[in-house]
Amino acid sequence: MMAMTRIAMLATVAALTLPATVQAQSIGYEGVGSGGGGRDSASEGSGDRSDRASRRGSRGQGAKRIDIQPYIEVDQIVTAELSPGDEVLTYTQVAAGIDASIQGRNNGASASVRYQRQFGWGKRAGDGDAISGLVRGYATVVPGVTVEAGALASQVNVENGGAALAAGTLSGNGKTTVYSAYAGPSVATRAGDLAIAGNYRFGYTKVDQSNSARDAQTGAAADVFDESTVHMADIQAGFAPGTVLPVGVGVGGSFYQEDISNLDQRARDMQARAMVTVPVSRTVQVVGAIGYEDVEISSRDAVRDANGLPVIGRDGRYVTDKSAPRELAYDVSGLLWDVAVMWRPSRRTSLSAHVGRRYGSTSYGGTLAYAPNDRSQFSVSVYDNVSGFGGQLNRALDQLPDDFEVVRDPITGELRGCVSSLESGNCLSGVLGSVRSSTFRARGIAANYTMQIGRLSAGIGAGYDRRKYIAARNTILAAANGVIDENWWLAAYVGGDIGRDAGWSANVYANWISSNDPLTDDVAGYGATASLYKMFAPRLRGTVAVAINGQKYDTPSIDDLWTASALAGLRYSF
């Protein structure tokens, strides 16, 4: 736990002092060879690298903005169980944290990191501590070369079968903590009319379960994700339409590899393609791509005892048999193709949609970004990829904006799924819905809308994530092969000022998680909070808050759990 805490803190420092630009997942349609993404671009989608860079450049034209605010906080919390029991518990919570934003011409970063300790009153109210935070930023090393980094620490409740719900009323004791971080450089240059771009990302993710969290699991806890490392890279080169040819031409390649510690799983995805961009009108382009892909997933089996049963280690997970041969779970290679349509009627609107053949079947994807004015934005992303839990979380971190404010639960201090920002890609709720260790093919959609009206800010995110798990038949994970987990999620927040020295906020969240695994229970998580703060002095703030949280199960033998909480606290900012 302490080692992971140090990693999270080091990632925070790195993101505030170094980081940089663009994404390193797969070849996009709006980069080199397409003619898109200049200074007239709107807001970025999940694959639009050039738009993010241009927006950073325009944002940096103004004065540099630095806002760093460390704080300490003391809270008194009362929690009442509404169902199935009626127990009332009291806690004292002490926290220290920092909220920071640095935005300039050549660098930008946002961070919110918090450590807290709870002290229970009485035998039933246990003690516990927790660290939570979100960091993302970039820095320009030299023109055309940037470095980017991001990190996350968040707590979840892991249910039978790996479903992950938002942390309950109090964080710390008995919870599961997710840590994730990534970093890497990006390069963009030109050789005459030839545009060249490339980037690389290294990611690391760890799911840390406390002893009490493991004790609360069934045998399925052995399949909870442990840790993974991820390598993502891509390179592109091409000519825009109207340079050497009336159409744009380009080539590119990408590489993705995730190594998961559970049973030594490995997911590898390599592709190369050639692209042709045909301008249809001033605002519409069609891109056709054809190429070759090689996707492979493999793993080893667990160590078996004398009775042939898998051995489970002290950490509650299967012990990998390093001497066993690697078993192939997924192997797809051959021709890939797709056709994309890009529509950019103005600098505030962009649409990209594509259909083709990937992973041996039909694949769909696309992004929509619409910013009707400087104080609101709407975005939609449709995705289809193969990875593990760590790679999917690294991708989501990479797509977060650089300039944001974290939305936190006022009772627990935990992250609540989305960030407040007038840029797209603001929510992480979809990727945190399941922590099974097996690799999977993920398909889904995510949408968010944010706005600011005077001193009022609000946002809502919603989406659907479907994961079909892939595992080798000759290993202990074979039972997970073909299992489908589905996660519908919703997160919303609203807040504003009351005069010059007071304010309020409220947020709600919901997750509906279902699975076709007969050993897994369908579960739903709900929560709502409201808080009011008042400044008693320039640096001293008082807060009162209330919350209600619930977990609802489809299985009649499992009682639904509902709790209500109230908080009164003081925060001093330095």
RAJOMO-V774254 format. One record per backbone hydrogen bond with DSSP energy under -1.0 kcal/mol. CO is the residue of the C=O (numbers start at 1). NH is the residue of the N-H. Records with the same first field share a line. If there is no record, write none. Layout:
CO: NH  NH
This chain:
1: 5
2: 6
3: 7
4: 8
5: 9
6: 10
7: 11
8: 12
9: 13
10: 14
11: 15
12: 16
13: 17
14: 18
31: 34
38: 41
47: 49
49: 53
50: 54
51: 55
52: 56
53: 57
54: 58
55: 59
56: 60
58: 61
65: 103
67: 101
69: 99
70: 574
71: 97
72: 572
73: 95
74: 570
75: 93
76: 568
77: 91
78: 566
79: 89
80: 564
83: 562
87: 81
89: 79
90: 121
91: 77
92: 119
93: 75
94: 117
95: 73
96: 115
97: 71
98: 113
99: 69
100: 111
101: 67
102: 109
103: 65
106: 140
107: 104
108: 138
109: 102
110: 136
111: 100
112: 134
113: 98
114: 132
115: 96
116: 130
117: 94
118: 128
119: 92
124: 126
128: 118
130: 116
132: 114
133: 153
134: 112
135: 151
136: 110
137: 149
138: 20  108
139: 147
142: 145
144: 188
145: 141  142
146: 186
147: 139
148: 184
149: 137
150: 182
151: 135
152: 180
153: 133
154: 178
155: 167
156: 176
157: 165
159: 162
162: 435
163: 159
165: 157
172: 175
175: 210
176: 156
177: 208
178: 154
179: 206
180: 152
181: 204
182: 150
183: 202
184: 148
185: 200
186: 146
187: 198
189: 196
191: 194
194: 191
195: 238
196: 189
197: 236
198: 187
199: 234
201: 232
202: 183
203: 230
204: 181
205: 228
206: 179
208: 177
210: 214
211: 215
212: 216
214: 217
218: 221
219: 222
220: 223
221: 224
223: 437
226: 207
227: 261
228: 205
229: 259
230: 203
231: 257
232: 201
233: 255
234: 199
235: 253
236: 197
237: 251
238: 195
239: 249
240: 243
245: 242
248: 277
249: 239
250: 275
251: 237
252: 273
253: 235
254: 271
255: 233
256: 269
257: 231
258: 267
259: 229
261: 264
262: 265
263: 300
265: 260
266: 298
267: 258
268: 296
269: 256
270: 294
271: 254
272: 292
273: 252
274: 290
275: 250
276: 288
277: 248
278: 286
283: 344
284: 280  281
285: 342
286: 278
287: 340
288: 276
289: 338
290: 274
291: 336
292: 272
293: 334
294: 270
295: 332
296: 268
297: 329  330
298: 266
299: 327
301: 321
303: 311
305: 308
309: 305
311: 319
313: 316
317: 313
319: 303
320: 322
321: 324
327: 299
330: 297
332: 295
334: 293
336: 291
337: 357
338: 289
339: 355
340: 287
341: 353
342: 285
343: 351
346: 349
348: 371
350: 369
351: 343
352: 367
353: 341
354: 365
355: 339
356: 363
357: 337
358: 361
361: 358
363: 356
365: 354
366: 382
367: 352
368: 380
369: 350
370: 378
373: 376
375: 452
377: 450
378: 370
379: 448
380: 368
381: 446
382: 366
383: 444
385: 442
387: 440
388: 392
389: 393
390: 394
391: 395
392: 396
393: 397
394: 398
395: 399
397: 400
405: 420
407: 416
409: 413
414: 409
417: 428
418: 407
420: 405
426: 419
433: 164
435: 225
439: 470
440: 387
441: 468
442: 385
443: 466
444: 383
445: 464
446: 381
447: 462
448: 379
449: 460
450: 377
451: 458
453: 456
456: 453
457: 495
458: 451
459: 493
460: 449
461: 491
462: 447
463: 489
464: 445
465: 487
466: 443
467: 485
468: 441
469: 482
472: 475
475: 478
477: 480
478: 481
480: 483
483: 469
484: 516
485: 467
486: 514
487: 465
488: 512
489: 463
490: 510
491: 461
492: 508
493: 459
494: 506
495: 457
496: 504
501: 535
502: 498
503: 533
504: 496
505: 531
506: 494
507: 529
508: 492
509: 527
510: 490
511: 525
512: 488
513: 523
514: 486
517: 520
522: 554
523: 513
524: 552
525: 511
526: 550
527: 509
528: 548
529: 507
530: 546
531: 505
532: 544
533: 503
534: 542
539: 573
540: 536  537
541: 571
542: 534
543: 569
544: 532
545: 567
546: 530
547: 565
548: 528
549: 563
550: 526
551: 561
552: 524
555: 558
561: 551
562: 82  83
563: 549
564: 80
565: 547
566: 78
567: 545
568: 76
569: 543
570: 74
571: 541
572: 72
